[in-house]
Amino acid sequence: MNKEKYIAPEMEIVEFDNEDVITTSNELEQQ
């Protein structure tokens, strides 16, 4: 399933990346 996400258009990948970045930022701020 992860591989299919990568094949998806760039827009989908960017959206996924943004969510990952936001989650990492939140975790870092909490620590």
N, CA, C and O atoms as a Tripos MOL2 file, in Angstrom:
@<TRIPOS>MOLECULE
protein
  124   123    31     0     0
PROTEIN
NO_CHARGES

@<TRIPOS>ATOM
      1 N           0.8580   -1.2020    0.0000 N.3       1 MET1
      2 CA          0.0000    0.0000    0.0000 C.3       1 MET1
      3 C           0.8930    1.2510    0.0000 C.2       1 MET1
      4 O           0.5770    2.2360   -0.6670 O.2       1 MET1
      5 N           1.9930    1.2140    0.7380 N.am      2 ASN2
      6 CA          2.8850    2.3710    0.7710 C.3       2 ASN2
      7 C           3.4050    2.6670   -0.6320 C.2       2 ASN2
      8 O           3.4800    3.8260   -1.0430 O.2       2 ASN2
      9 N           3.7640    1.6110   -1.3660 N.am      3 LYS3
     10 CA          4.3020    1.8110   -2.7110 C.3       3 LYS3
     11 C           3.2670    2.5140   -3.5860 C.2       3 LYS3
     12 O           3.6240    3.3850   -4.3790 O.2       3 LYS3
     13 N           2.0130    2.1560   -3.4570 N.am      4 GLU4
     14 CA          0.9730    2.7860   -4.2940 C.3       4 GLU4
     15 C           0.9220    4.2870   -4.0100 C.2       4 GLU4
     16 O           0.7220    5.0780   -4.9320 O.2       4 GLU4
     17 N           1.0980    4.6840   -2.7720 N.am      5 LYS5
     18 CA          1.0700    6.1220   -2.4250 C.3       5 LYS5
     19 C           2.1980    6.8280   -3.1830 C.2       5 LYS5
     20 O           2.0110    7.9280   -3.7030 O.2       5 LYS5
     21 N           3.3720    6.1860   -3.2410 N.am      6 TYR6
     22 CA          4.5100    6.8050   -3.9260 C.3       6 TYR6
     23 C           4.1930    6.9980   -5.4050 C.2       6 TYR6
     24 O           4.5700    8.0060   -6.0020 O.2       6 TYR6
     25 N           3.4870    6.0120   -5.9990 N.am      7 ILE7
     26 CA          3.1540    6.0930   -7.4320 C.3       7 ILE7
     27 C           2.1310    7.2140   -7.6640 C.2       7 ILE7
     28 O           2.0540    7.7720   -8.7590 O.2       7 ILE7
     29 N           1.3550    7.5350   -6.6330 N.am      8 ALA8
     30 CA          0.3280    8.5810   -6.7770 C.3       8 ALA8
     31 C           0.9750    9.8710   -7.2860 C.2       8 ALA8
     32 O           2.1980   10.0110   -7.2540 O.2       8 ALA8
     33 N           0.1580   10.8060   -7.7520 N.am      9 PRO9
     34 CA          0.6820   12.0850   -8.2760 C.3       9 PRO9
     35 C           1.5310   12.8100   -7.2330 C.2       9 PRO9
     36 O           1.4590   12.5050   -6.0420 O.2       9 PRO9
     37 N           2.3260   13.7600   -7.6840 N.am     10 GLU10
     38 CA          3.1910   14.5210   -6.7670 C.3      10 GLU10
     39 C           2.3570   15.2180   -5.6840 C.2      10 GLU10
     40 O           2.7690   15.2870   -4.5260 O.2      10 GLU10
     41 N           1.1990   15.7250   -6.0660 N.am     11 MET11
     42 CA          0.3390   16.4220   -5.0870 C.3      11 MET11
     43 C           0.0840   15.5230   -3.8770 C.2      11 MET11
     44 O           0.1790   15.9710   -2.7350 O.2      11 MET11
     45 N          -0.2390   14.2560   -4.1310 N.am     12 GLU12
     46 CA         -0.5300   13.3310   -3.0150 C.3      12 GLU12
     47 C           0.7160   13.1730   -2.1440 C.2      12 GLU12
     48 O           0.6260   13.1830   -0.9160 O.2      12 GLU12
     49 N           1.8670   13.0280   -2.7760 N.am     13 ILE13
     50 CA          3.1220   12.8350   -2.0240 C.3      13 ILE13
     51 C           3.3860   14.0780   -1.1630 C.2      13 ILE13
     52 O           3.7710   13.9600    0.0000 O.2      13 ILE13
     53 N           3.1810   15.2520   -1.7340 N.am     14 VAL14
     54 CA          3.4300   16.4970   -0.9850 C.3      14 VAL14
     55 C           2.5180   16.5470    0.2350 C.2      14 VAL14
     56 O           2.9560   16.8950    1.3310 O.2      14 VAL14
     57 N           1.2430   16.1970    0.0410 N.am     15 GLU15
     58 CA          0.2970   16.2360    1.1710 C.3      15 GLU15
     59 C           0.7920   15.2990    2.2770 C.2      15 GLU15
     60 O           0.7700   15.6500    3.4570 O.2      15 GLU15
     61 N           1.2370   14.1070    1.8810 N.am     16 PHE16
     62 CA          1.7040   13.1310    2.8750 C.3      16 PHE16
     63 C           2.9380   13.6870    3.5920 C.2      16 PHE16
     64 O           3.0470   13.5920    4.8140 O.2      16 PHE16
     65 N           3.8680   14.2700    2.8210 N.am     17 ASP17
     66 CA          5.0890   14.8330    3.4080 C.3      17 ASP17
     67 C           4.7340   15.9210    4.4230 C.2      17 ASP17
     68 O           5.2980   15.9710    5.5160 O.2      17 ASP17
     69 N           3.7990   16.7840    4.0500 N.am     18 ASN18
     70 CA          3.4200   17.8760    4.9510 C.3      18 ASN18
     71 C           2.9160   17.3240    6.2800 C.2      18 ASN18
     72 O           3.2910   17.8180    7.3430 O.2      18 ASN18
     73 N           2.0730   16.3080    6.2200 N.am     19 GLU19
     74 CA          1.5300   15.7360    7.4670 C.3      19 GLU19
     75 C           2.6770   15.1790    8.3150 C.2      19 GLU19
     76 O           2.7030   15.3560    9.5330 O.2      19 GLU19
     77 N           3.6120   14.5130    7.6630 N.am     20 ASP20
     78 CA          4.7510   13.9500    8.3960 C.3      20 ASP20
     79 C           5.5470   15.0620    9.0790 C.2      20 ASP20
     80 O           5.9280   14.9400   10.2430 O.2      20 ASP20
     81 N           5.7900   16.1390    8.3470 N.am     21 VAL21
     82 CA          6.5770   17.2560    8.8960 C.3      21 VAL21
     83 C           5.8470   17.8590   10.0920 C.2      21 VAL21
     84 O           6.4590   18.1280   11.1260 O.2      21 VAL21
     85 N           4.5480   18.0700    9.9540 N.am     22 ILE22
     86 CA          3.7620   18.6730   11.0420 C.3      22 ILE22
     87 C           3.8320   17.7720   12.2820 C.2      22 ILE22
     88 O           4.0140   18.2540   13.4000 O.2      22 ILE22
     89 N           3.6860   16.4720   12.0720 N.am     23 THR23
     90 CA          3.7170   15.5390   13.2120 C.3      23 THR23
     91 C           5.0840   15.6050   13.8880 C.2      23 THR23
     92 O           5.1710   15.6310   15.1160 O.2      23 THR23
     93 N           6.1460   15.6330   13.0920 N.am     24 THR24
     94 CA          7.4960   15.6810   13.6670 C.3      24 THR24
     95 C           7.6740   16.9830   14.4480 C.2      24 THR24
     96 O           8.2190   16.9660   15.5520 O.2      24 THR24
     97 N           7.2290   18.0980   13.8980 N.am     25 SER25
     98 CA          7.3630   19.3950   14.5710 C.3      25 SER25
     99 C           6.6260   19.3630   15.9070 C.2      25 SER25
    100 O           7.1560   19.8160   16.9220 O.2      25 SER25
    101 N           5.4180   18.8320   15.9100 N.am     26 ASN26
    102 CA          4.6340   18.7690   17.1490 C.3      26 ASN26
    103 C           5.3670   17.9210   18.1830 C.2      26 ASN26
    104 O           5.4560   18.3040   19.3500 O.2      26 ASN26
    105 N           5.8830   16.7950   17.7710 N.am     27 GLU27
    106 CA          6.5850   15.9070   18.7170 C.3      27 GLU27
    107 C           7.8240   16.6120   19.2700 C.2      27 GLU27
    108 O           8.1080   16.5190   20.4650 O.2      27 GLU27
    109 N           8.5480   17.3020   18.4230 N.am     28 LEU28
    110 CA          9.7580   18.0040   18.8650 C.3      28 LEU28
    111 C           9.3860   19.1030   19.8620 C.2      28 LEU28
    112 O          10.0510   19.2590   20.8860 O.2      28 LEU28
    113 N           8.3440   19.8540   19.5740 N.am     29 GLU29
    114 CA          7.9220   20.9480   20.4690 C.3      29 GLU29
    115 C           7.5000   20.3870   21.8250 C.2      29 GLU29
    116 O           7.8100   20.9670   22.8650 O.2      29 GLU29
    117 N           6.7970   19.2640   21.8110 N.am     30 GLN30
    118 CA          6.3290   18.6610   23.0710 C.3      30 GLN30
    119 C           7.5310   18.2210   23.9080 C.2      30 GLN30
    120 O           7.5320   18.3870   25.1280 O.2      30 GLN30
    121 N           8.5400   17.6690   23.2650 N.am     31 GLN31
    122 CA          9.7270   17.2010   23.9980 C.3      31 GLN31
    123 C          10.4480   18.4090   24.5720 C.2      31 GLN31
    124 O          11.4780   18.2580   25.2300 O.2      31 GLN31
@<TRIPOS>BOND
     1     1     2 1
     2     2     3 1
     3     3     4 2
     4     3     5 am
     5     5     6 1
     6     6     7 1
     7     7     8 2
     8     7     9 am
     9     9    10 1
    10    10    11 1
    11    11    12 2
    12    11    13 am
    13    13    14 1
    14    14    15 1
    15    15    16 2
    16    15    17 am
    17    17    18 1
    18    18    19 1
    19    19    20 2
    20    19    21 am
    21    21    22 1
    22    22    23 1
    23    23    24 2
    24    23    25 am
    25    25    26 1
    26    26    27 1
    27    27    28 2
    28    27    29 am
    29    29    30 1
    30    30    31 1
    31    31    32 2
    32    31    33 am
    33    33    34 1
    34    34    35 1
    35    35    36 2
    36    35    37 am
    37    37    38 1
    38    38    39 1
    39    39    40 2
    40    39    41 am
    41    41    42 1
    42    42    43 1
    43    43    44 2
    44    43    45 am
    45    45    46 1
    46    46    47 1
    47    47    48 2
    48    47    49 am
    49    49    50 1
    50    50    51 1
    51    51    52 2
    52    51    53 am
    53    53    54 1
    54    54    55 1
    55    55    56 2
    56    55    57 am
    57    57    58 1
    58    58    59 1
    59    59    60 2
    60    59    61 am
    61    61    62 1
    62    62    63 1
    63    63    64 2
    64    63    65 am
    65    65    66 1
    66    66    67 1
    67    67    68 2
    68    67    69 am
    69    69    70 1
    70    70    71 1
    71    71    72 2
    72    71    73 am
    73    73    74 1
    74    74    75 1
    75    75    76 2
    76    75    77 am
    77    77    78 1
    78    78    79 1
    79    79    80 2
    80    79    81 am
    81    81    82 1
    82    82    83 1
    83    83    84 2
    84    83    85 am
    85    85    86 1
    86    86    87 1
    87    87    88 2
    88    87    89 am
    89    89    90 1
    90    90    91 1
    91    91    92 2
    92    91    93 am
    93    93    94 1
    94    94    95 1
    95    95    96 2
    96    95    97 am
    97    97    98 1
    98    98    99 1
    99    99   100 2
   100    99   101 am
   101   101   102 1
   102   102   103 1
   103   103   104 2
   104   103   105 am
   105   105   106 1
   106   106   107 1
   107   107   108 2
   108   107   109 am
   109   109   110 1
   110   110   111 1
   111   111   112 2
   112   111   113 am
   113   113   114 1
   114   114   115 1
   115   115   116 2
   116   115   117 am
   117   117   118 1
   118   118   119 1
   119   119   120 2
   120   119   121 am
   121   121   122 1
   122   122   123 1
   123   123   124 2
@<TRIPOS>SUBSTRUCTURE
     1 MET1         2 RESIDUE 1 A MET
     2 ASN2         6 RESIDUE 1 A ASN
     3 LYS3        10 RESIDUE 1 A LYS
     4 GLU4        14 RESIDUE 1 A GLU
     5 LYS5        18 RESIDUE 1 A LYS
     6 TYR6        22 RESIDUE 1 A TYR
     7 ILE7        26 RESIDUE 1 A ILE
     8 ALA8        30 RESIDUE 1 A ALA
     9 PRO9        34 RESIDUE 1 A PRO
    10 GLU10       38 RESIDUE 1 A GLU
    11 MET11       42 RESIDUE 1 A MET
    12 GLU12       46 RESIDUE 1 A GLU
    13 ILE13       50 RESIDUE 1 A ILE
    14 VAL14       54 RESIDUE 1 A VAL
    15 GLU15       58 RESIDUE 1 A GLU
    16 PHE16       62 RESIDUE 1 A PHE
    17 ASP17       66 RESIDUE 1 A ASP
    18 ASN18       70 RESIDUE 1 A ASN
    19 GLU19       74 RESIDUE 1 A GLU
    20 ASP20       78 RESIDUE 1 A ASP
    21 VAL21       82 RESIDUE 1 A VAL
    22 ILE22       86 RESIDUE 1 A ILE
    23 THR23       90 RESIDUE 1 A THR
    24 THR24       94 RESIDUE 1 A THR
    25 SER25       98 RESIDUE 1 A SER
    26 ASN26      102 RESIDUE 1 A ASN
    27 GLU27      106 RESIDUE 1 A GLU
    28 LEU28      110 RESIDUE 1 A LEU
    29 GLU29      114 RESIDUE 1 A GLU
    30 GLN30      118 RESIDUE 1 A GLN
    31 GLN31      122 RESIDUE 1 A GLN
